[in-house]
């Protein structure tokens, strides 16, 4: 019985702080993914885009970084849904 109440208290604390926990885990996963899969600026296609159209290249790099973080991706998906539903 004591272990059950201990477990309930831990779960209750996690549920109460779920937003902070989600932000922390999202940031941690984004950092890990950015470390494991950085954007390859040596790619010839990306170098061509950077040479011919620097704003497009910077937009690609920015969006790649944004989509590594789950919270940012969800917010952008919601914004796209709102724009589509208005038309």
N, C-alpha and C positions, 0 to 999 in steps of 0.2 A: 504494500500500500504506500509506503513512504517513497519508493522509487517512482510510483505513478504520479504522485503529487509533485515530486521534483521535476519530472518530465513535463507535466502540465504547466508548471511555472516557467520553464524554459520556452516552451512553445508559445505561451501567452506573451512572454517578453519579445519573442521574434515577430509575432503577429502585430504587436503594438508598434514596433519599429520597422515594419516591412518596407516603408518607403526609403528610409535610410539604408537598409540592407540591400534593397534593389539598386539604389544608386551606387553603392560601394561595389557590389558584384558586377554591375555593368561597367564601371570604370576599370575594375581589375581585368575583366575579360577584354576590354578594348585595348588596354596596355599590353596584355599578353599577345593578342592577335596582331597588334602593330609591331611588336618585337619579332614575332614568328613570320609574318607576311608583310614586310614593308613594301611600299610601292617601288618598283624597279625602274629607276630613272635612266638606267643604261639601255632600256628597251628602245630599239630604233624607231618604232612607231611613236612612242611617247616623246622621244627627242625631236622628231619631225614636227609633232604638234606643238611642242614648246618653242621651236624655232619659228614656225609660221604663224601660230596664234597663241601667244602667251596667256591671254585671259582664259582661253578654253583649257589649256594645260593646268593652270592654277585651279580652275573649277573642278577638273577631274581629280586632282590631288586632294582638294578640300572635301569633295564628296566621298572619295575613297576613305579618308579619315573619319568622316561623319558616319559612314555605314559600318565602321568597325565597332561603334558604340551603340548598344541596343536601344537606349533611351532616345538618342537623336534620330535613329532610324524610325522608331515608332512615331515620333512627332512628325517627321517628314511624311510618312505614309498617311497619317491622319490628315495632314494638310492637303495632300494630293486627293484624298477621298472627298474632302470638302470642296475643292475646286471643281472636281468632276461632277459632283452632285448639283452644283449651282448652275451648270450649263444646261 
